Amino acid sequence: MELVSPVEGACVTIGDDPDTHVSFILKTSALYLRPPGICEDSVQCGQLLLWANDKLYHRSAKNVIDWDMSTVIHRYGEFVIRIEAVTDAGASILDANDKPLVVTRTITTAVLCGGST
């Protein structure tokens, strides 16, 4: 599993619209993303969990996760993002080396990021 965007250390412009979101784009292989309840006990099937600063914000069955910033109390600043693949039962999905499928990224959100997003 690879987190394609945003890149490590990116400043993401989110403006001041309370309904904005930050999109995380992932590449996966040999991982079947399905809504909860579909995978049952299939080992390489499940969902992605998006954590920001150790708080769970979103569960997704897609390779693009839209983090709804309206759910974040302090939405401007630095966030350590962790996205992990889990089974329907909540167990970590493992890679070929028996390590949990997890990607991390540190980003900063701001009203305006000096021309970069």
C-alpha angles and dihedrals in degrees: 000000000000129000104221101178143063097029124230111286094011122158108222118203109222100165120206099291106123091213097058124122140197116230121216115197119202136185116214135177130191088008120114113207112204136158116269113283097028101086098049104176099344107135103217096038129092146080140299121247119207116208125183118192088345095306120117110234108162146017116202140181092196137079090238115065117194109204107208105222092197087078092058117090096199101030100170120075142043121336130186104214122202122184117188134181114230137176124242087267091054096251119140116262108230131221126225089281093053092252121133114263100246133146126189135197136174115218137167123220122206141164087249128002103205095269098314128098 
